[in-house]
């Protein structure tokens, strides 16, 4: 995950020349990957505790969680750290 984030940051840095954008994208990717890993471990256990079949439901829930976290981590960080972005 860290290698993918570093590669994406390198590409964004070469393309945009904005260190603020590189920081925001890298940090949001790391947040998304950490939450995806935690969710991938917790969701099947929680579904099993709720007497649901984790094999059928966990992929749907996990995809939704990772999409929402990725979306909001990027846009939230961009909003909070907009002073780092160049106009």
N, C-alpha and C positions, 0 to 999 in steps of 0.2 A: 504494500500500500504506500509506503513511504517513497519507494522508487517511482511509482506512478505519479505521485504528487510532485516529486522533484522534477520529473520529465515534463509534466504539464507546466510547472512554474518556469522552467527553462524556455519552453516554447512561447509562453505568454510574455516573458521578459524580452525575448528576441523580437517578438512581433510588435509589442506595444511600447517597450522601453519605459514602462511605468512600474516602479518598485512597489507602490501601493497596491496596484492591481495584482501583482505577483504575490504579495503577502496575503491579500484577501482570498485569492483563489487557492493558494496552498493551505491556508488555515481552514477554509471551509471544506476542502477535500479531506484533510486529516480528521476534522470533526465528523464528517459523514462516514468515513471508514470506521472510526472507533464506535460510533453509534450502530452502524450496520453489524459489526462484530458482536457487540453486546446484545443487540436485538436478535441476531441469529442464534445466540445461545439461550436467551431468556424466553423468547416467544414459544418455541416448542414445549418447553417445560411448563409454561403457564397454560398453554392449551391442553396439555396432558392433565394438569391439575383440575382444569374445568371440564374434564371428561369429553374433550373433543379430540378428533383424530389429527395429530400434528402434521402428518404427511399430506393431508389434503388442504389444510387451512394455513399452515405457517408460511408458505411461499407467497400467498396473497397478502397476508398481514405484513410480512417482512418487506415486500416490495413497496407497499404503501408507506410504511414507516420510513424506509430509506429515502424514498422520493420526497416526502414531506420534509424530513430533516435536511436533505441536500438543498432543497429549494430555499428553505428558510435560513439555513446557515449561510448560504452565499448572499442572499439578499439582505439578511439581517446584518451581517458583517459589513457589507458594502454601505448600508445606511449608517451604521455606527461609526465606521471608519472612513466616511466620505471625504474627510479633510485630507486623507492621504492620496486621494485620487486627483489627478491633474485635470484641469478643465480643457 
